[in-house]
Each structure stands twice: as structure tokens, then as C-alpha cells.
């Protein structure tokens, strides 16, 4: 039998074999290209947020990381987030853990970190920021210094500054201003608050937040410095009669990243994350202002109360003589005590950044 001419198509069985072989070849060739084109798995990070059970974490930080970040990064970054105080980490340890890279992304409460680094909490000294507008101006002035300090001493990239609502004064008996606290025992939560209370002729008593109502009922303390709305949540409006509008302090915190961990993220993800954190920062500040006002409204039993139980307290409003007294206490008590803890370099930095603007010079010994 003679072979078919070269230009004649092969018999049907051979054509089928060739088609199958060609299909397999195309499949093999498409395999590597398809795998290369597939989206890489998302980058996963662990984030430590602020205090558990507080609205800053529950309502804003946690949803930002679990819901907003995947949208911002188009699914390329996913975060596992937890409050630092629920996983056995002390707030005083956060900066060192971030410097070492043990914690790559985290929220740091400056009041706690200031135990080892007093300069950090210059932004939130007692009586420095009686209202949130003043606190915002102080934050804007001090932020470049805060960025440099965190970068140079701890290798941390500052990405956001948060604040808790105002820490205000509740008392069982009437008071019209700071001088009326003399002779009373006052619950405090920081060294700075204790120094201030002592200067007023009162006795500072460090009391856990959950035990404040019990301490007032038992007469252990007659007054307490705590959040306007959080105080309402534990029932302070039931055991006290007066609450001051003026903030003693706030509770400023920062969100930062270990610089090596931050640099390891792709540039476009860093850009998206920085923009999202700026939005989160503004949201938290707005919420702190709203919660402060809502706390006062609820404690006074006003119709505008939204987030708390209505009490019948008297809100002590700010007065010009109180403003003068605060300025005196800042210059004569609060700043000197801070400089003593922080050192002459802190006094020089303060005077360069804030002292002249606020007419509050700090003097080094």
C-alpha cells in the first residue's frame, strides 16, 4: 500500500490524537501563565488596639482593621486585631515591644508610656487642655516633636493620634471650682493628676475605675476624676451631685508601626493605610467630643442625652476666675513637676514649641 501524499490530511483517528495533543500542550502552556497571573495571597498583619470594652476600640479601631482596611487595599492587606490589655501586655511595655519588633503595629496610651518617657505626655498635662479645641491645637503644635521622638528613640512611625473623651471631676458635695476641692479625697488615675490634687490641698487616692462608685458610697473618696460618659455608665450620676465641664486631662494615645514592618509593606498599601488612618483619627476625635458632651447631658438629665442614663446632676460651668487659676497652677505646679521628671532638655523643647504660644514658660532647675 502506498503512503498518502504529504499534502493529504491524515486519517480521522490521527487527527483526533493531534487535537488532543495540541489541547494538552496548550493546557500545559497556559498553566504556568495562569498561576503567575493569579492574585497573590493577602498580606496578613497583627495589630494591637486600645483598651478593650472602650468605644474607641469597639466602635472605631476594631471595625477599621477588620472591615475598612480590606476595602482600602482591595483585599491585599488583612489584619487580625486585639486590644492590648486582653492579651497580657501592659501599656507601659508597648513602646519597647514595638521598638524590638515584637509588636509591629499598635496603639500606645501616652499616659502609661510616660512612666518611662515623660516627654511623651507633654501633649496631655493636667489642666493644659480644658476643652477639645485647645487639645487639638496642642496636638498640632506638639505632633512634629512626637513624630521625631518616636522615630529616633524607638524606631516607630507615627501614623495617628487618638484621644479618649474628657476626664472631668465628679463630687458628692457642691463645688464651683478647683479651690473647692481642698480637704477632699479625690480619686485620680495618674501621677500628674495626683500632683495637681495635692497642690489644691486635697488628698489623691488611686482607685480602679470599676471601684469608684463603691469608694464614693463608702466615703473612701468624695470626688472622682474620670470620663463624663464612662462615669455615667458605672452609675456616678446616682452617687454624686456635681460634675465639672472642664477637662482635667483626656487620655491621648498614638497609633504607630515599627519602621521595619512599615517599610516592608508595598508602597501603595502604605499610602492607602496612611490615608485610612488619617480618617480614623478624625472620626475618633469627633466621637470623643460627642461623648464628652453626651456624658454631661446625661448626667444632668437633659433631653439631648443619647448614650447614657439620665441623672439630675448640676454641671459646673467654666468661669474667668477658674481660667486664671488653671494658668497659675500650670505655671507653678504642673509644669515644674513635669520638668523635674523629664529634665532640662524637655523644658527647652517645651519653651520652643508651646511655652511662647501659650504664655507658659517652663523653668529648668
Secondary structure, DSSP 8 states (H G I E B T S, - for coil): -----TTS---HHHHHHHHHHHHHHHHHHHHHHHHHHS----EEEEEEES-TTSHIIIIIIHHIIIIIHHHHTTTSEEEEEEEGGGTT--GGGHHHHHHHTSSSEEEEEHHHHTTT-GGGGGGG-TTT-SSHHHHHHHHHHHHHHHHHHHHHHH-EEEEEEEE---EEEEESS--SSGGGGTT-EEEE-SHHHHHHHHHTT-EEEE--GGGHHHHHHTTS-SEEEEEHHHHHHTTGGGT-SEEESS-SB--EEEEEEEHHHHHHS-HHHHHHHHHHHHHHHHHHHHHHHHHHHHHHHHHHT-TT--SS-----EEE---HHHHHHHHHHIIIIIHHHHHHHH-HHHHHHHIIIIIHHHT------
